C-alpha cells in the first residue's frame, strides 16, 4: 500500500468521481490513477467504488469508510512533514488561506502585510471562494485555514473558532430619498429595488431572516458575489445595496453614501476553520493571532485537542 494510491483514491472521491478531473488535479494520467486504485482495491479485498463498465458511478458503503480513513492517513503524513519542517526551518514554509472576497479585499490586506514582514520566507497563497468552497478546501487538505462567516458549521471535520462580529450598511446614490429617513425601517427598505450578496455569501442569511420576521418580501433585483460588484450596480442606479460595513470607504466610494442599518439586522460572526487533527506551524498560529488577537496559540491548540477528545 502506497500513500500515492491513497491520494488517488481521495482525489477521485473529492472530484465527484470524475477520474479525468482527478488526474488533471494531480498532474498525472487517468489510466495511471485507475490502475493504482484497482491495485489498492485488490490488496484491501474490497471494492471502494461502484463501476458501470469502466466508469466510476458511486462509492460503496465500505468504500466510504475507507476514503475517510485514507484522508486521515494523508493528514497524518502531512502532519509528519510539517513537524519536520517546523523543527528544521522554523521561519520558512508556506501558508494557504481559503477565504471569501470580503475578507480578502477588506480585512486581510493589513494582516497579510504584517505577517509578510514578520515571516519573509513564508510563501502565502490566497484562495477565494464561497464559504462552502473554502471549508471544503481545508477539509481536503488543500488549504491550512478557512476564514468565512457562513457555512463552516456544516463540516464536522473543522474546528471552528469565532473571530469578530460585524454588521451592514446600506449604500445609495447621493441625494437618495432614503438619506432623509431619520431611522430606516425594513418596511421602508422593502419599497426599493435591492442589490445584495449571493445566498451563500457574507451573512446573507441574516438579511433574509430579518425580512421574514417582519413578514416582508424584499425586492431583490440583483445578487452578487462581492461588495465591489454591488457598489458598481448601485452607482448605475439599479437599486440600493446592502453590504458589509467594512466594505464601504468614504474616500474610495465617493460616488456613494452609506446608511448604518445595524439596527435592522443581527450581527454576523467571522470565523476561522482549521482541520481537526492538523499540525499547525508556529507561523500559522501567529497569523491566526494577528487576525484575531484573542485566539492565542494556547487557545487554538486547546480547541483542536478538545474537538478531538470529544470525538
Secondary structure, DSSP 8 states (H G I E B T S, - for coil): --HHHHHHHHHHHHTTT-HHHHHHHHTS-HHHHHHHHHHHHHHHTS-SEEEETTEEEEE-HHHHHHHHHHHHHHHHHHHHHHHHHHHH-TT-EEEEEEE-HHIIIIIHHHHHHHHHHH-TTEEEEEEE--HHHHHHHHHTTS-SEEEESSSGGG-TTEEEEEEEEE-EEEEEETT-GGGG-SS--HHHHTTSEEEEE-TTSTTHHHHHHHHHHTT---EEEEEESSHHHHHHHHHTTS-EEEEEGGG--TTTTTTEEEEE-TTTS--EEEEEEEETT----HHHHHHHHHH-TT--HHHHHHHHHHHHHT-
